[in-house]
Amino acid sequence: MAKKKKLALHWKILLGMLIGVVYGLVAARFEWIQFTDYYIKPWGTIFINLLKLIAMPLILFSLISGIGNLKDISKLSRMGLKTITFYIFTTVVAITIGLVLVNLIDPGDSFPKENQAKFTQMYGDQVKEKQADAHDLENRSPLAFFVDIVPENIIGAAGDNSNMLQLIFFSIFMGIAIVILPEEKTKTVRDFFNGMNEVILKIIDIIMEFAPLGVFALLGSIIVEMKGEAALFKALGLYGLTVVLGLLILIFIFYPLLIKFFTKIKIVDFFKGIAPAQMLAFSTSSSAATLPVTMECCEKNLGASNEVCSFVLPIGATINMDGTSLYQGVAAVFIATAFGMDLNFGQQLTIVLTATLASIGSAAVPGAGIVMLVIVLTAIGVPSEGIALIFAVDRPLDMLRTTVNVTGDSSITAIIDRFEKRKNYIK
């Protein structure tokens, strides 16, 4: 008797998403709000917490293990330069695509002007909170970003997922020290981190068995919370379509071109390989929470080496925000146009520069793009109160742009892995 084929993880996640959408629509229709908050939403919270729980140990052990297993320090610097260059390149391209689309479609021109005051009042508290966060960032030294990278206490840094860059810094620092020391003196340390890395990967496998349930709970509760915003969605439909079109261009045109040009991976195999990470990114809206699954997909499904995945992906989850950058460009022009302001070429070039730098400092967590958008708006002289106009549709767009962020990270990982393997082959 033939063994029954097990349903692949990405199909299970997709099924959970579909059931979540159906439940959300039914629950919103019959106003099962309290039931959803009490008995459905907590499962999504538990799943997110499990992913956040494993994110820091994953970065610590995988990055130290990956760098510690390098044979020489020159390989690390070579890989790092290529990684940062590609990440900056894709970010600039993403913002440019967004600006071209928003200028062609011009969604802000169709925004009902009489609703501006209403929406600003409706989301006033959230706007003030984001403005305060952005103000704190603006009034800091230009070198504050580098100061923030260096932790004063590694235990404190590891205790907060927003300090991911600090943990990456420490992990790279420790990995470099292991490489510099004679191999016979660091064998025990290498074996420990290699072993712990395997344990963490197995924990991820266990957590992912709960992914369909977690995704169902997350999507179901989100749809219930969106009830009553139909009129706002209709008014902002053209804006949303502009952002979605740009994100689709990145996923289905730009990234496939990079994969085809720089790697030997078939496009179909690429998307099939990273499908679980994409679906999880869509449901969690967090590149950081999705990182464990992204690493597993790139290593097991795309065939990227552990040392490349351990180095490129944690950095990408922190500084590479292509989807977020594209959205910031579209949103900035949309809000400016809705306020009757026409942005000149210089102001739109400022958007490219500001959004690129903002994406580097943007946290890989849900809603972080809104804070960085305030800084972009301020840089071009647009009232930051305008973000109130897009709050209602930000959540679904956040889900889509996080999917793009993860796809971009995976694409660059496959490219860097190809470069490294070719370099080793030539040697």
C-alpha positions as CSV (number, residue, x, y, z in Angstrom):
1,M,0.0,0.0,0.0
2,A,1.4,3.3,-1.1
3,K,2.2,5.9,1.6
4,K,-0.2,8.8,1.6
5,K,1.6,12.0,0.5
6,K,1.8,14.6,3.2
7,L,0.3,18.1,2.4
8,A,3.1,20.6,1.9
9,L,3.5,23.3,4.6
10,H,2.8,26.2,2.2
11,W,-0.5,24.6,1.2
12,K,-1.5,24.2,4.9
13,I,-0.7,27.8,5.5
14,L,-2.7,28.8,2.4
15,L,-5.6,26.8,3.7
16,G,-5.4,28.4,7.1
17,M,-5.4,31.8,5.4
18,L,-8.5,31.0,3.3
19,I,-10.4,29.7,6.4
20,G,-9.3,32.8,8.3
21,V,-10.7,35.1,5.6
22,V,-14.0,33.2,5.5
23,Y,-14.3,33.2,9.3
24,G,-13.4,36.9,9.4
25,L,-16.1,37.8,6.9
26,V,-18.8,35.7,8.7
27,A,-17.7,37.0,12.2
28,A,-17.8,40.6,11.0
29,R,-21.3,40.1,9.4
30,F,-22.7,38.6,12.6
31,E,-20.6,40.8,15.0
32,W,-18.8,38.0,16.8
33,I,-16.4,40.6,18.1
34,Q,-16.1,39.4,21.7
35,F,-15.9,35.7,20.7
36,T,-13.1,36.6,18.3
37,D,-11.2,38.6,20.8
38,Y,-11.5,36.0,23.5
39,Y,-11.1,32.7,21.7
40,I,-9.6,33.3,18.2
41,K,-7.2,36.2,18.4
42,P,-5.1,34.7,21.3
43,W,-4.0,31.8,19.1
44,G,-2.5,34.3,16.6
45,T,-0.8,36.1,19.4
46,I,0.7,32.9,20.7
47,F,2.0,32.0,17.3
48,I,3.6,35.5,16.8
49,N,5.1,35.2,20.3
50,L,6.7,31.8,19.4
51,L,8.2,33.3,16.3
52,K,9.5,36.3,18.2
53,L,10.8,33.9,20.9
54,I,13.0,32.1,18.5
55,A,14.2,35.1,16.4
56,M,16.9,36.3,18.7
57,P,18.4,32.9,19.4
58,L,18.3,32.2,15.7
59,I,20.3,35.3,14.8
60,L,22.8,34.8,17.6
61,F,23.6,31.1,16.9
62,S,23.2,31.1,13.1
63,L,25.3,34.2,12.5
64,I,28.1,33.2,14.9
65,S,28.1,29.7,13.5
66,G,28.0,30.9,9.9
67,I,30.9,33.4,10.3
68,G,32.9,31.2,12.6
69,N,33.0,28.5,10.0
70,L,34.5,30.8,7.4
71,K,38.1,30.0,6.6
72,D,39.3,33.6,6.3
73,I,38.2,37.1,7.2
74,S,38.4,38.4,3.6
75,K,35.4,36.2,2.7
76,L,33.3,38.0,5.3
77,S,34.2,41.5,4.0
78,R,33.6,40.5,0.4
79,M,30.2,39.0,1.2
80,G,29.3,42.0,3.3
81,L,30.1,44.5,0.6
82,K,28.1,42.7,-2.0
83,T,25.1,42.2,0.3
84,I,24.9,45.9,1.3
85,T,25.3,47.0,-2.4
86,F,22.5,44.8,-3.6
87,Y,20.2,45.8,-0.8
88,I,20.7,49.5,-1.5
89,F,20.2,49.0,-5.2
90,T,16.9,47.1,-4.8
91,T,15.7,49.8,-2.4
92,V,16.4,52.6,-4.8
93,V,14.7,50.7,-7.6
94,A,11.6,50.0,-5.5
95,I,11.2,53.7,-4.5
96,T,11.6,54.8,-8.2
97,I,9.0,52.3,-9.3
98,G,6.6,53.6,-6.7
99,L,7.2,57.3,-7.7
100,V,6.7,56.5,-11.4
101,L,3.4,54.7,-10.8
102,V,2.0,57.3,-8.4
103,N,2.8,60.1,-10.9
104,L,1.1,58.2,-13.7
105,I,-2.0,57.1,-11.9
106,D,-2.3,60.2,-9.6
107,P,-4.6,58.6,-7.0
108,G,-4.5,61.7,-4.7
109,D,-6.4,63.8,-7.3
110,S,-9.5,61.7,-6.8
111,F,-9.5,61.8,-3.0
112,P,-12.7,63.4,-1.6
113,K,-11.4,66.7,-0.1
114,E,-14.4,67.0,2.3
115,N,-13.3,63.8,4.1
116,Q,-9.8,65.0,5.0
117,A,-10.8,66.8,8.2
118,K,-12.9,63.8,9.2
119,F,-10.1,61.3,8.8
120,T,-7.6,63.5,10.5
121,Q,-9.9,63.7,13.6
122,M,-10.6,60.0,13.5
123,Y,-7.0,59.0,13.6
124,G,-5.6,62.0,15.5
125,D,-4.3,60.1,18.5
126,Q,-2.4,57.6,16.3
127,V,-1.0,60.4,14.1
128,K,0.4,62.3,17.2
129,E,2.0,59.1,18.5
130,K,3.8,58.5,15.1
131,Q,4.8,62.1,14.9
132,A,6.4,61.9,18.4
133,D,8.3,58.8,17.4
134,A,9.5,60.5,14.2
135,H,10.4,63.7,16.0
136,D,12.6,61.7,18.3
137,L,14.4,60.2,15.3
138,E,14.8,63.6,13.6
139,N,16.4,65.3,16.6
140,R,19.3,62.9,16.9
141,S,22.8,63.0,15.6
142,P,23.5,61.8,12.1
143,L,25.8,59.2,13.7
144,A,23.1,58.0,16.1
145,F,22.4,55.1,13.8
146,F,25.9,53.8,14.3
147,V,25.7,54.5,18.1
148,D,22.6,52.4,18.3
149,I,24.2,49.5,16.6
150,V,26.8,49.0,19.4
151,P,25.0,47.6,22.5
152,E,26.2,48.5,26.0
153,N,24.7,45.3,27.4
154,I,24.3,42.2,25.2
155,I,21.7,40.6,27.6
156,G,19.6,43.8,27.3
157,A,20.0,43.8,23.5
158,A,18.9,40.2,23.3
159,G,15.9,40.9,25.5
160,D,14.2,43.2,23.0
161,N,13.5,42.2,19.4
162,S,13.7,45.9,18.3
163,N,17.4,45.7,19.0
164,M,18.1,43.2,16.3
165,L,21.0,45.3,14.8
166,Q,22.8,45.2,18.1
167,L,22.6,41.5,18.3
168,I,23.8,41.2,14.7
169,F,26.7,43.5,15.6
170,F,27.7,41.3,18.6
171,S,27.3,38.1,16.6
172,I,29.5,39.4,13.7
173,F,32.0,40.6,16.3
174,M,32.2,37.2,18.0
175,G,32.2,35.3,14.7
176,I,35.2,37.4,13.5
177,A,37.1,36.7,16.7
178,I,36.5,32.9,16.2
179,V,37.8,33.2,12.7
180,I,40.9,35.1,13.7
181,L,41.9,32.7,16.5
182,P,43.7,29.4,15.6
183,E,41.2,26.7,14.7
184,E,42.4,24.3,17.4
185,K,41.7,26.8,20.1
186,T,38.1,27.5,19.0
187,K,37.0,23.9,18.1
188,T,34.8,23.6,21.3
189,V,33.2,27.0,20.7
190,R,32.5,26.2,17.0
191,D,31.0,22.8,17.9
192,F,28.8,24.5,20.5
193,F,27.4,27.1,18.2
194,N,27.0,24.7,15.3
195,G,25.1,22.3,17.6
196,M,22.9,25.1,19.0
197,N,22.1,26.2,15.5
198,E,20.8,22.8,14.6
199,V,18.7,22.7,17.8
200,I,17.2,26.2,16.9
201,L,16.3,25.0,13.4
202,K,14.5,21.9,14.8
203,I,12.6,24.2,17.2
204,I,11.5,26.2,14.1
205,D,10.2,23.0,12.4
206,I,8.1,22.3,15.5
207,I,6.8,25.9,15.7
208,M,5.8,25.8,12.0
209,E,3.5,22.9,12.6
210,F,1.3,25.4,14.3
211,A,1.5,27.9,11.4
212,P,-1.8,27.1,9.8
213,L,-3.7,27.7,13.1
214,G,-1.8,30.9,13.8
215,V,-2.4,32.3,10.3
216,F,-6.1,31.5,10.6
217,A,-6.4,33.3,13.9
218,L,-4.4,36.3,12.7
219,L,-6.3,36.9,9.5
220,G,-9.7,36.1,11.0
221,S,-9.2,38.7,13.8
222,I,-7.8,41.4,11.5
223,I,-10.9,41.2,9.2
224,V,-13.2,41.4,12.1
225,E,-11.3,44.6,13.4
226,M,-11.7,46.2,9.9
227,K,-15.5,46.1,10.0
228,G,-17.1,49.5,9.3
229,E,-14.2,50.8,7.2
230,A,-15.8,50.0,3.8
231,A,-16.4,53.7,2.8
232,L,-12.8,54.5,3.6
233,F,-11.5,51.6,1.5
234,K,-13.6,52.7,-1.4
235,A,-12.2,56.3,-1.2
236,L,-8.6,55.0,-0.9
237,G,-9.1,52.2,-3.5
238,L,-7.0,53.9,-6.2
239,Y,-4.2,54.6,-3.7
240,G,-4.2,51.0,-2.6
241,L,-4.2,49.7,-6.2
242,T,-1.2,51.9,-7.0
243,V,0.8,50.5,-4.1
244,V,-0.3,46.9,-4.9
245,L,0.6,47.3,-8.6
246,G,4.1,48.5,-7.6
247,L,4.5,45.6,-5.2
248,L,3.4,43.1,-7.9
249,I,6.0,44.6,-10.3
250,L,8.7,44.0,-7.7
251,I,7.6,40.4,-7.0
252,F,6.7,39.2,-10.5
253,I,9.1,41.3,-12.7
254,F,12.0,42.9,-10.9
255,Y,13.0,40.0,-8.6
256,P,12.5,37.3,-11.2
257,L,14.8,39.3,-13.5
258,L,17.5,39.4,-10.8
259,I,17.1,35.7,-10.2
260,K,17.3,34.8,-13.9
261,F,20.2,37.1,-14.5
262,F,22.4,36.3,-11.5
263,T,21.5,32.7,-10.5
264,K,20.7,29.4,-12.1
265,I,17.5,28.9,-10.1
266,K,14.3,28.5,-12.1
267,I,11.7,31.2,-11.3
268,V,9.0,28.6,-10.5
269,D,11.3,26.7,-8.2
270,F,12.3,30.0,-6.5
271,F,8.7,31.0,-5.7
272,K,7.8,27.5,-4.7
273,G,10.8,27.4,-2.4
274,I,10.0,30.6,-0.5
275,A,6.2,30.2,-0.5
276,P,5.9,29.4,3.2
277,A,8.0,32.5,4.1
278,Q,5.9,34.7,1.8
279,M,2.6,33.5,3.3
280,L,3.8,33.9,6.8
281,A,5.1,37.4,6.0
282,F,1.7,38.2,4.6
283,S,-0.1,37.1,7.8
284,T,2.3,38.5,10.4
285,S,3.4,41.8,8.7
286,S,6.8,41.3,10.3
287,S,10.1,40.5,8.5
288,A,11.7,39.8,11.9
289,A,9.0,37.3,12.9
290,T,9.2,35.6,9.5
291,L,13.1,35.4,9.6
292,P,13.3,31.8,11.0
293,V,11.1,30.5,8.2
294,T,12.8,32.6,5.5
295,M,16.2,31.1,6.6
296,E,14.9,27.6,6.5
297,C,13.3,28.1,3.0
298,C,16.4,29.6,1.5
299,E,18.7,26.9,2.9
300,K,16.5,23.8,2.4
301,N,14.5,24.8,-0.7
302,L,16.8,27.1,-2.6
303,G,20.0,25.3,-1.7
304,A,21.7,28.4,-0.3
305,S,24.6,27.6,2.1
306,N,24.1,28.0,5.8
307,E,26.9,30.6,6.1
308,V,25.3,32.8,3.4
309,C,21.8,32.5,4.8
310,S,23.1,33.2,8.4
311,F,24.8,36.4,7.2
312,V,22.6,37.9,4.5
313,L,19.1,37.2,5.8
314,P,19.4,38.7,9.3
315,I,20.9,41.9,7.8
316,G,18.1,41.9,5.1
317,A,15.4,41.6,7.7
318,T,16.8,44.7,9.4
319,I,17.8,47.0,6.6
320,N,16.2,45.8,3.4
321,M,12.6,47.1,3.1
322,D,11.9,47.3,-0.6
323,G,8.1,47.0,-0.2
324,T,8.1,49.5,2.6
325,S,10.2,52.0,0.6
326,L,7.9,51.7,-2.4
327,Y,4.9,52.3,-0.2
328,Q,6.5,55.4,1.3
329,G,7.1,56.9,-2.1
330,V,3.5,56.3,-3.2
331,A,2.1,57.5,0.1
332,A,4.1,60.7,0.2
333,V,3.0,61.8,-3.2
334,F,-0.6,60.7,-2.6
335,I,-0.9,62.7,0.6
336,A,0.8,65.7,-0.9
337,T,-1.6,65.7,-3.9
338,A,-4.6,65.1,-1.6
339,F,-3.6,68.3,0.2
340,G,-3.3,70.1,-3.1
341,M,0.5,70.2,-3.2
342,D,2.4,69.4,-6.4
343,L,5.9,68.0,-5.7
344,N,8.7,69.0,-8.0
345,F,11.5,66.8,-9.2
346,G,13.8,67.9,-6.4
347,Q,11.3,67.0,-3.7
348,Q,10.7,63.6,-5.3
349,L,14.4,63.0,-5.4
350,T,14.5,63.8,-1.7
351,I,11.9,61.1,-1.2
352,V,14.2,58.6,-2.9
353,L,17.1,59.6,-0.6
354,T,15.1,59.9,2.6
355,A,13.1,56.7,2.1
356,T,16.3,54.8,1.3
357,L,18.0,55.9,4.5
358,A,14.7,55.5,6.5
359,S,14.4,51.9,5.3
360,I,17.8,51.1,6.9
361,G,16.7,52.4,10.3
362,S,13.1,50.9,10.0
363,A,12.3,48.2,12.5
364,A,11.2,44.9,11.0
365,V,7.9,44.9,12.8
366,P,4.3,45.7,11.8
367,G,3.5,49.4,11.3
368,A,7.1,50.6,11.4
369,G,6.8,52.0,7.9
370,I,4.3,54.6,9.2
371,V,6.9,56.1,11.6
372,M,9.4,56.4,8.8
373,L,6.8,57.9,6.5
374,V,6.4,60.9,8.9
375,I,10.1,61.6,8.4
376,V,9.8,61.4,4.6
377,L,6.8,63.8,4.6
378,T,8.7,66.2,6.9
379,A,11.7,66.2,4.5
380,I,9.5,67.3,1.6
381,G,7.4,69.8,3.5
382,V,4.1,67.9,3.5
383,P,2.0,68.0,6.7
384,S,2.6,64.8,8.6
385,E,-1.1,64.9,9.7
386,G,-1.8,63.5,6.3
387,I,-0.9,60.0,7.4
388,A,-4.3,59.9,9.0
389,L,-5.7,59.6,5.4
390,I,-4.0,56.2,4.9
391,F,-4.3,54.6,8.4
392,A,-7.4,52.6,7.6
393,V,-5.8,50.8,4.6
394,D,-2.3,50.5,6.1
395,R,-2.8,47.1,7.6
396,P,-3.6,45.1,4.5
397,L,-0.9,47.0,2.5
398,D,1.6,46.3,5.4
399,M,0.9,42.6,4.9
400,L,1.6,42.8,1.2
401,R,4.8,45.0,1.5
402,T,6.2,42.7,4.1
403,T,5.7,39.8,1.6
404,V,7.8,41.9,-0.8
405,N,10.4,42.6,1.8
406,V,10.9,38.9,2.5
407,T,10.9,38.1,-1.3
408,G,13.7,40.7,-1.8
409,D,15.7,39.3,1.1
410,S,15.4,35.8,-0.4
411,S,16.4,37.0,-3.9
412,I,19.6,38.7,-2.7
413,T,20.4,35.6,-0.6
414,A,20.2,33.4,-3.7
415,I,22.4,35.9,-5.6
416,I,25.1,36.2,-3.0
417,D,25.1,32.4,-2.6
418,R,25.7,32.0,-6.3
419,F,28.5,34.6,-6.2
420,E,30.2,32.7,-3.3
421,K,29.9,29.3,-4.9
422,R,31.3,30.5,-8.2
423,K,34.2,32.2,-6.3
424,N,34.9,28.9,-4.5
425,Y,34.7,26.9,-7.8
426,I,37.1,29.2,-9.5
427,K,39.6,28.8,-6.6
